């Protein structure tokens, strides 16, 4: 395996606020092509640790040449207990946190349909669930 791409001092990205039915708000910041960072509002320490770990692994994969659309394919569709079938209502339709993360990355690639965090310049043109 070759050397991983180094993170530059500055990266531009977008932050998505994903309202999860049972877990609160998941904030996903996508700084393609090199990193994805996440934060789960009002979650326990264990959940925060898992969310951070997933973000670090996604970032490691991106820095080592894994295509973002391949990551999306792996994450989208993962379900958790109590997940709802997808609907078009705002804040509903995410099958799990991994599904929401995959859909956030997909949206940053310009092919998704999720809500952008309030106050972001892209918000006016974002699509809502």
C-alpha positions as CSV (number, residue, x, y, z in Angstrom):
1,X,0.0,0.0,0.0
2,X,1.3,3.5,-0.9
3,X,1.5,6.5,1.3
4,X,-1.8,8.1,2.3
5,X,-2.6,11.5,1.0
6,X,-1.7,14.2,3.5
7,X,-4.4,16.6,4.7
8,X,-3.8,20.2,3.6
9,X,-4.1,23.0,6.1
10,X,-7.5,24.1,4.7
11,X,-10.3,22.1,3.2
12,X,-13.7,23.2,1.9
13,X,-16.7,21.1,2.8
14,X,-20.3,21.0,3.7
15,X,-22.1,20.0,7.0
16,X,-25.4,18.2,6.9
17,X,-27.7,18.0,9.9
18,X,-29.6,14.7,9.8
19,X,-32.5,14.3,12.2
20,X,-32.5,10.7,13.3
21,X,-35.8,9.4,14.7
22,X,-34.4,7.8,17.8
23,X,-31.0,9.3,18.3
24,X,-31.3,13.1,17.9
25,X,-29.3,15.1,15.3
26,X,-26.3,13.7,13.5
27,X,-24.0,16.3,12.0
28,X,-21.9,15.1,9.1
29,X,-19.1,17.3,7.6
30,X,-17.9,16.1,4.3
31,X,-14.5,17.5,3.1
32,X,-14.0,15.6,-0.1
33,X,-11.8,14.2,-1.3
34,X,-10.0,13.6,2.0
35,X,-12.2,13.5,5.1
36,X,-15.5,13.0,6.8
37,X,-16.2,14.2,10.4
38,X,-19.3,13.5,12.4
39,X,-20.9,14.5,15.7
40,X,-24.0,13.2,17.3
41,X,-25.8,15.7,19.4
42,X,-27.0,14.7,22.8
43,X,-25.7,11.2,22.6
44,X,-23.9,9.1,25.1
45,X,-20.1,8.8,25.2
46,X,-20.2,5.3,23.6
47,X,-22.2,6.5,20.6
48,X,-20.0,9.5,20.1
49,X,-16.9,7.2,20.1
50,X,-18.5,5.0,17.5
51,X,-19.5,7.9,15.3
52,X,-15.9,9.4,15.6
53,X,-14.4,6.0,14.8
54,X,-16.5,5.6,11.6
55,X,-15.5,9.1,10.5
56,X,-11.8,8.3,11.0
57,X,-12.1,5.1,9.1
58,X,-13.9,6.8,6.2
59,X,-11.3,9.5,6.1
60,X,-8.5,6.9,6.2
61,X,-10.1,5.1,3.3
62,X,-10.5,8.4,1.3
63,X,-6.8,9.4,1.9
64,X,-5.8,6.0,0.6
65,X,-7.6,6.2,-2.6
66,X,-11.0,4.5,-1.9
67,X,-13.6,6.2,-4.1
68,X,-16.3,8.1,-2.2
69,X,-19.0,6.4,-4.2
70,X,-17.7,3.0,-3.1
71,X,-18.0,4.1,0.5
72,X,-21.6,5.3,-0.2
73,X,-22.5,1.9,-1.6
74,X,-21.3,0.2,1.6
75,X,-23.1,2.5,4.0
76,X,-26.4,3.1,2.4
77,X,-29.1,0.7,3.3
78,X,-27.7,-0.4,6.6
79,X,-30.7,-0.6,9.1
80,X,-30.9,-0.4,12.8
81,X,-33.6,-1.4,15.2
82,X,-36.6,0.9,15.0
83,X,-35.7,2.3,11.6
84,X,-38.5,3.6,9.5
85,X,-39.1,2.9,5.9
86,X,-37.9,5.9,3.8
87,X,-40.4,8.7,3.3
88,X,-40.2,12.1,1.8
89,X,-41.0,13.9,5.0
90,X,-38.3,16.2,6.5
91,X,-36.2,14.3,9.0
92,X,-37.5,10.9,8.3
93,X,-36.5,8.0,6.2
94,X,-33.0,7.3,7.4
95,X,-32.5,3.6,8.1
96,X,-29.6,4.2,10.5
97,X,-26.7,6.5,11.3
98,X,-24.5,4.7,8.7
99,X,-27.3,5.1,6.1
100,X,-27.4,8.8,6.9
101,X,-23.6,9.1,6.7
102,X,-23.6,7.4,3.3
103,X,-26.4,9.6,2.0
104,X,-24.6,12.7,3.3
105,X,-21.5,11.7,1.3
106,X,-23.7,11.0,-1.7
107,X,-25.3,14.4,-1.4
108,X,-21.8,16.1,-1.3
109,X,-21.1,14.3,-4.6
110,X,-24.1,16.1,-6.1
111,X,-26.3,13.1,-6.5
112,X,-28.2,12.8,-3.2
113,X,-31.4,14.4,-1.8
114,X,-30.9,15.2,1.9
115,X,-31.3,18.4,3.9
116,X,-28.3,20.7,4.4
117,X,-27.6,22.1,7.9
118,X,-29.5,25.3,8.7
119,X,-27.5,28.4,7.8
120,X,-25.3,26.8,5.2
121,X,-25.2,28.7,1.8
122,X,-26.4,25.6,0.0
123,X,-29.5,25.4,2.2
124,X,-31.7,27.5,-0.1
125,X,-31.2,24.9,-2.9
126,X,-31.3,21.8,-0.8
127,X,-34.0,19.2,-1.0
128,X,-35.9,18.1,2.0
129,X,-37.1,14.6,3.0
